[in-house]
Amino acid sequence: MPSQTRDFSSKKIDADKNNIPKKRRATTMTRRKPIVRKKKTSNDKKEMDNFLNDIYDNRENSSKMDKIEMRKKHPILKFFFTFAVIGAFFAGVAWLGFFTFPGNKNFSEESVGLTITGPQNVNLGATTTYQINYTNLQKVDLTKVVLTVKYPEGFELLTTNPPTQSGTQNEWDLGTLNLKEKGSIEIVGKMYGSLKQEQSLRAFLNYTPENFESELQTVATLSNKIDKTPFELSIIGPDSAVVGNDVEYKFILETKEMFLGQDLELVPQLPENFYITNSKPKLETDNKWIVLNKNATSTETKQEFILTGKYSEIEADKITAGAELQLYTNTDQTYTIAKSEITSLLSRNDLGFNLAINGSIKDFSTVPDELLTISLRIKNSNDEDFSDAKIKLWLDAPATNRESLLDWAKISDEADGDIQGIQLTDNERRGQIVWTKRDVPALEKIKSGEEVVLDLSLPIKNSTEINLSKLKSYLINVASEISFTKENAEKTISSNPINITVNSDLTFETRDNITKEGDKETHNITWVINNHLHPLKNIKLTADVYGDVEFITTEDAIDGELKYDQNNKKITWIINQMPVEVDVFALPFGIKLNTKNLSQETLISKVHIEATDDTTGETISLLGEETKL
C-alpha cells in the first residue's frame, strides 16, 4: 500500500459520524488550513463504507496497515518544483508566440529547400555539370534572396545558367521567392585536383522572410572526388644501392587519352643524400621535366625520363625515391595527379668518402669575395686495408675570357696537389686537383679503421679582380672521387657533389659628415649601395633613429623612395630596380640633434638590407654598420 495511508485499529468505524478515536490519529500531523469539504451524497457515503470494509476485511494485507506514515514535503523541493512548472509554462508561451504571432507567420527554417545534384566521382579534367535546386515551402514570401556558391578548389568554371550577378562568378541575386516558388541554377565546369582527395561544392541561400527582422541562411553541400586520371606513372629502379656507386632510375609516363590545355610537370622526389649526375632529357634548373605545355597541340602516349646519380652516407639503411606528376591550372593551383615510388636497401661502401664546403655537405649560396673552405674525409670501416689511393677534386665555375671566377692563384693547400685548368665552355672553366701517395703519404695504404682528412681553401674573386657583369652563369659545381686498389682490383667511389649559387655582390656603406651651428649638431649622412654581378629588385633598407632629433631631407636627387616614420623614428629606403649597368645608388639625409644625451652612443641602428637577385631569384640579406654619435 502507498505510504500516505492511515493506520486504523480493528474497531468498527462509524463512517456517518466520522468518529475516529484520538489515540488512532497520526501524532506527526501539523496544523493545516481549514479544508472546505464537499457535502457528501448518499452514493458517496455508500462508496466510503465499501472502501473501508474492504480494507479491514482483507486479512492478507492487514499486516501492512499497522502503521500510518504521513510525509511532509520538503520546502526547498517544493520551491524548485513550483519554479520548474512556472518556467515550463512561460517557455511554452514563448514558443507558441514565435510560431503563432502575426509578425512571424508560422515561419520555419526547415521549410526552405536547397539541394545540389551532380556526380560524386569525376574524371580528371572532365566537363562536369551540377544543378542547385531551391524551393520556398514557407507560408510567407522570402525577400532579399541571394544564392552564393563556393566551388571545389580545383574547379574551373565554364558556364552558368542563368548567368551570375555582374562582376562575380559565384553569386545570383534571386530577389523575392513567393510562396511555393522554386527554381534551379546549372553550373558547368572542369574538375582538377589530386587523386582520391575529398572536395566539396557548397551552396548558401541567404534570405529574409516577409515581416521578419533577421537575415537567415540555408546551406547545402555535395562532396566529390577525382577517381580517374588519363595518366599512369611507374618507376624502375634497383632493389639495393651502394653508397658512392652509380644508381639509375627510369620513370615511365603513359597517357591513355588526349589531354591538352594544361601545364604538366614531372618532379622527382629524391632523398636528400641522392645527388644527380646525369638526366635524360635534361632537367630544368629547378630539377623537373616539362611534360606538357598548355599551348601544345598534341601529346605523346608514352614518355621515359631517366635519372642517374649517387647516394652519400646516411644512417638509414632504406631509401625511397619516386616522382610526382603535377598539374598547374589556369588559377595557379598545383595538384599531384599521379605518383610512383620505389624503396631500396642502401649498403655502405668499402670506403667512406665525403665532401664538405664551409661546413655544409649540401648545396648552398654565397657571394663574390667569399672564401670556400673545402674538406675531404676518407674513413676505412672495412676489415681490410686499401692501397694506392688517388683523390680527384674538381670545381666547375663561371668564367669570362678563359678566366675563372675562382682565384686559383690564392689557393691554400698544405698537401700541394697537382692543379690543372680545363676550359669546358666559353662561359665555364674547370679547375682540377689530384692528390696521390706522393702528396699525401697516408694514401699509400689506408689501414682498417684509419681516417684521412684533406683541407684546403679557395677564394672567390671580387669586382676589382674580374668583370663580374661579363659572367653568364652563377653556379659553381664541386665534386670529388677516390680510386684505390682492393684485392688486386681497382675501384672508384664518388663523393657527394655540392652546387654553390653565387648571388650578386650587394654591399652597403654609411658616410657621416658632422657639422655644428652654435650648440646644435647635425649629422649629414649618405647611405650608399654598390652592386656589380646581377641586376637586383625589391631593394629595401630600414633602420631606427635614437634620441631627440629632427629628420632633414635634402634637395639632392634621391634614387628610389625615402620614407621617415616620425612616430616610430624609422627610416625606410625602397628601390624597385637596380640594373647591373648602374653599380651605385645613394641616399643623402640629415639628422639634427635637438638635445644631446651624454649617455647615448648610437644615433642610427644597424641598417637591415634586403634585395632579390633578379638572376638567381634568391633573397640577399645583410646588415650595414650603425652610425655612432
Protein Blocks (a to p, Z undefined) as FASTA:
>chain_A
ZZkbcdddfbdcdfklopacfklpcfkbccddddddddddfklmmmmmmmmmmmmmmmml
mmmmmpccdddddfklmmmmmmmmmmmmmmmmmmmmmmmgmklnopafklpccddeddfb
dcehiacddddddddfbfbdcehiacdddddfklccfbdcddddehiakbccehjadehi
acdddddddddddehiacddddddddddehiabdcddddddddddfbdfbdcdddddfbd
cehiacddddddddfbdcehiacdddddddfkbccfbdcddddfkopadfbdfkbcbdcf
bdcddddddddddfbfbdcdddddddddfkopacdfbdcdddddddddfbdcdddeehia
bdcdddehiacddddddddfbfbdcehiacddddddddeehiafbdfklcccfklpaddd
ddfblmbccddddddfklmmmlmpccehiacddddddddddfklpcfklpcbfcdcdddd
ddddeehiacdddddddddddddfddcddddddddehjaccdddddddddfkbccehiac
ddddedjddddddfbdcehjddddfklopacdddfbacfklmbdcdddddddfbacfkbm
bfbdcdddddddfknopacddddddddZZ
